[in-house]
Amino acid sequence: MILTVSEEDQNLFEAIKSGAQGYLLKKIEPQELFAMLKGVVQGDAPISRAMAAKILREFTHQARRAAPAPRPGADLSPREKEVLELVTQGKSNKEIAVALAIAENTVKNHLKNILEKLHLENRVQAATFALREGLVQRPPGKPS
């Protein structure tokens, strides 16, 4: 158990990494210190509230860093994915409209949304990105 004046995050985390079972600041009141020491005998891990808050913030921060990045294109709608798949097949807006039984302007709107969501500039970039990232199935017989 560590009894210290240091409220530095680095010292707290190094103490825990080194096996400290508790971390108390010397400004603790004597009766509270005795209560914490009795708790140690019962298996408690005495940590001041301020230090516990720092530990929780660090775990939250690490969890955010470790969280997997969303898969590229995950926010595309099913219809946008259909349009994108037809784009990768080299279809024109008119051909896509016929294939999906929608207006050509609707195809244009879907393409605009796809480019915006994927942060791309044109349909060639969209097709390349979709194939590279596996957003669409590569047509059978086409080389990788």
ABEGO torsion letter per residue (X at the ends): XBBBABABAAAAAAAAAAGBABBBBAABBAAAAAAAAAAAAAGBBBBBAAAAAAAAAAAAAAAAAABBBBBBGAABBAAAAAAAAAAAAGBBAAAAAAAAGBBAAAAAAAAAAAAAAAGBABAAAAAAAAAAAGABBBBBGBBX
